[in-house]
Amino acid sequence: MDLAEFLRETQAEVKTQMVDGSPFAEIVFSEIVMSHMADIGMTFEPVVCHFQGRVGNANLRLSGYAISDDQDQLDLFVSLYDAVDAPTPIPDSDTKHAAEQCLRFLSLCAEGRMAQRLDPSSDVRSLAQTLQAIYDQLEQVRVFVLTDKVAKAKSFQTREIGGKAVRLEVMDIERLHRHWSEGKPRDELVVDFSEVSGSPLPCVFVPGESDDYDYALTAIPGEALRLLYEKFGARLLEANVRSFLSVKGSKGVNAGIQNTLRTAPGRFMAYNNGIVIVADELRFGQAQDSATGIAWMKGLQIVNGGQTTASLYFTKRRFPDTDLSQVRVAAKIIVMRTQDNVKEEALVADISRFANSQNAVRQSDLSANKPFHVEVERLSLTVFCPDGVSRWFYERAAGSYSTMLAREGSTPAKLRALKDQIPPSRRITKTDLAKYMNAWGERPDFVSLGAQKNFDKFMDSLVASDGTEVRLPTKEDYKAMIAKAKIFRDTQKLVRPMFQAFQANVTAYVVAVLANRLGKHIDLDRVWTRQGISTQLAAQIAAWAREVNDMLHRTAGGRMISEWAKKPECRDAVLGATYSAPAEGIPEVR
């Protein structure tokens, strides 16, 4: 799928997630892009939080945020959405201006001057208070400009806000397309090792036997790798399937890396698996021992070892006395030789995927072959919608929907027919299904934990006390699942334009309230047959959504809703509250 087609698909997805006539397309676009970034590990669990205002002479904008579990990493998002139907350039001045508006918001929060300017009932006020409280402990801060146009510059010069280095990135439709198609973009990153490490790197170079690549082995000084991350940041890791995870706590890969750096830096190379790099070009020079070494590298990307690289940087920042002079990191370097861009990007994607295959990437990926998911996929392939033509697609393996379109849509006519039969709006991922089922199962607190943690909870629910899996879903179970999916998605459409922020939490909780109050009486077969909900049920959901939103705020006690919603106490308070009686005449209520 080329860029133009990908853009049309994205705009179509925006439209399918909107209520007819809704003016909130930018919010939908922001949510789509942020969710994708979370899926590929570029950010944490994102929260839509739309704000546009003015303080003094300064215009402020915000579209969403993501905070790491340990509250030491922060991403802010600001959208520039224009609903273009063909790839269209956007001036760098526009994206930079949007980043500046978001930076001003961040600066005021850090200084403690934002929250006091906001109405106490504003959803953004609690975010401003949280940012003020955690700002001093933040170790990574990024601002992303999201746009459906094509930007020339994908990043801007790092800025300093309140003593923190803030990276400015642009996620435009072109960059999004590259990520979506698995061939991750490799920016023109040029590294002169005579500058960053004092001399060329000693290496073993093996010319390739094919036209695809050459091969080199080396050891990179830890300080040089830290300097590269400091200079290039996340751009260095864009071909990596994982983002950097926090090193706080006593468990996990990064905590182990940090411990080695602090206590046994000279043994780091012995203990660590090293990194894998792809590059477009190498130049050689004379190393200190007069042997040939790597002097210069262009198009550098770390495809495996992002955790190691980022840990070097963050450990040194957190513990300045860490001695990186003794640290060496083993590196395998793949030098691309193919001149075919499509073939090259496919090879880079494969290298990234296989280089990372020895470790778990996501629990949802590891669970793809569980009997439950295999059976849901089988049902999705055999159970047609009531029209007898269209059906839903269960994406048991990540990317399988796109693979199906590419494999079976071999001609434009076949592709159009395939998309008519199985449109993108009827694609359900494993984490989607877990969200719908847990919300209907009255566990909105699980849903609010985020996609992967909620998925873990859902998988736990599929295992009986004796360790065996519960029975496999039947055809009727599958239809009920799709009905619950439609209720959730239609609720999401209704809720999105109603509130400034925390729409995802309100959606999960109002679906849980619906299931709690009317679940036993809802005719799910009717929802399946009509592939949607009635206007009467939609009106009831909207009415309860306002009451649920009020209840979330009333019980939060000043806490940010997105955090309060994760607590079992919040679930108990919201589900145990009193709501208005359901309206008469809802067709789905038996």
C-alpha positions, 0 to 999 in steps of 0.5 A, a space after each residue: 500500500 503506497 502513501 496515497 492509499 494509506 492516507 485514504 485508508 486513515 481518513 476512512 478510519 477517522 470517519 468510521 469512528 465519528 458520529 455523523 456530523 461530529 466536528 471532532 475529527 482531530 480528536 479521532 485522528 489523534 487517538 488513532 495515531 497515539 494508539 498506533 504509537 503505543 502498539 509499536 512501543 514508541 510511547 506508553 498508554 496514551 490518553 486523549 486530552 484536548 485543550 486549546 486556550 490562551 494565557 497572556 499573549 501565548 496560545 496553548 494547545 494539547 491533544 493528549 499525553 502519555 506518562 510511564 508507570 514510574 512517572 519518570 517519562 512523559 510524552 505530550 501530543 499536539 495535532 494538526 489535522 486537515 482531512 486532506 485526501 492526497 499527500 500534502 506538504 505542511 510547512 515546517 513553520 506550522 509544525 514548529 509553531 504547534 510544538 511551541 504551543 505545546 511547549 508553552 503549556 508544559 512550561 506553565 505546568 512545570 512552573 506551577 502556573 497552569 493549574 491555577 488558571 484553569 477552572 476547578 472542574 476542568 479535566 485539564 486542571 488535574 493533568 496540569 497538577 500532575 505534571 507540576 508534581 512529577 516534573 522534577 523526577 522526569 528523565 525523558 520528555 518528548 513533544 510529538 506533533 501529529 499531522 495527516 500531512 507530509 512534513 519535511 522536518 521530522 524533528 526539531 532542535 531539543 529545547 530546555 524547559 525547567 532544566 529538562 531536555 525536551 525532544 520535539 518530534 513530528 509524526 506525520 502521515 509519511 512517518 506513520 505509513 513507514 511504521 505501519 508498513 513495518 519498514 521503519 524509517 532510517 533517518 540520515 543519521 551520520 556518525 563520525 567515530 573519530 569524534 564520539 570515541 576518539 578513533 575508528 572502532 576496531 572491527 572484523 569486516 565480512 563482505 556479503 556473499 549476496 547483493 543484500 548486505 555486508 557484515 561487521 563486528 565491533 565493540 562500541 565504547 559505552 560513552 560513545 553510545 550514550 552520546 549518540 542517544 543524547 544527540 539523536 534520541 528515539 530517532 536512533 531506535 526507530 527500527 527497533 520494535 521496543 521502546 525504552 522501559 523504565 529502569 526503576 524497581 529491582 526486576 526487569 532487563 533494564 534494572 539488570 543493565 543499570 546494576 551492571 553499569 553501576 557495580 561491574 562496568 568492566 564486565 558489561 560486555 561479558 554480561 550483555 548480549 550487545 546490539 544489532 545495527 543496520 546502516 546504509 554506508 561504512 567508511 574505514 580508517 586506521 584504529 589506534 593499533 594501526 588496524 582497519 576500523 570503522 571511522 564513519 557510518 551513515 543511516 545508522 539505526 539500532 534494530 536490537 538493543 534499544 534497552 541497552 542503549 537507552 539504559 546507558 543514557 538514563 543510568 548516567 543521567 540518574 547516577 552521574 558518577 557511573 563510570 562508562 569509560 570501562 564499558 564496551 558494547 558488542 555490536 553486530 552491524 549490517 551494512 545494506 547494499 541493495 538498491 531496491 528501496 522496497 526490498 531494503 525496507 523489507 529486509 530491515 523489517 525482517 532483521 528487526 523482527 528476528 533480532 528481537 525474537 529471542 525476548 518477549 515483545 508483548 504478551 498479546 503477541 505471545 498469546 496469539 496461538 492460544 486455543 481461544 484466539 485460534 477459535 475466534 479467528 476460525 469463527 471470524 472466517 466462517 461466520 458471515 454477517 446477516 447480509 450473507 456477504 460481509 464479515 468481521 476480521 479477527 486479527 489474531 496475529 499482528 498485521 494479518 489484516 494487511 497481509 490478507 489484503 495484500 495477498 488476496 487483493 491482487 487486482 484493484 477490483 479484488 481489493 475493492 471487493 475485499 474491503 467491501 466485504 471486510 472493511 477496516 471498521 470490522 477489524 478487531 485485534 486481540 487487545 480490542 476484544 479484551 477491552 470489549 469483553 472486560 468492559 462488558 464483564 464489569 471490569 472497567 478498572 482493568 480496561 483503564 490499565 491500558 491495552 497490554 495490562 488489560 489483555 493480561 487480565 483478560 487472558 487470566 479470565 480464560 483460565 480455570 482454577 485448575 489451570 486449564 482453559 475455559 471452553 472454546 467459544 461457539 458460533 453464538 458466543 462469537 455473535 455475542 462478542 461482536 454485539 458487545 464490540 458494536 455496543 462499545 464502539 458505538 458508545 465510544 463514538 457517542 462519548 468522544 465529542 461529549 467530554 474534553 478528556 478521559 473519554 476512554 475511561 468514561 466509555 469503559 465505565 458507561 459500558 460496565 454500568 450498562 452491563 450491570 443495569 441492563 446486561 441480562 435484558 439486552 438482546 445481543 442477537 438484535 444488535 448482531 442482526 442489525 450490526 448496531 444499536 438503536 437511537 433509543 439505546 444510544 440516547 440512554 448511553 449518552 444520558 448515563 455517560 454524563 452521570 458516569 463522568 460526574 461520578 468519576 470526578 466526584 469520587 476522584 478526590 482531586 486525582 487524575 481521572 485516568 489514574 483513579 479509573 484504574 483502581 478497584 475502589 473506583 469501579 466499586 464506587 461508580 458501579 455502586 452509585 445510583 443513576 437515573 432509571 432507564 428510559 422506556 421503549 428501548 428496543 434492545 431491552 427485553 
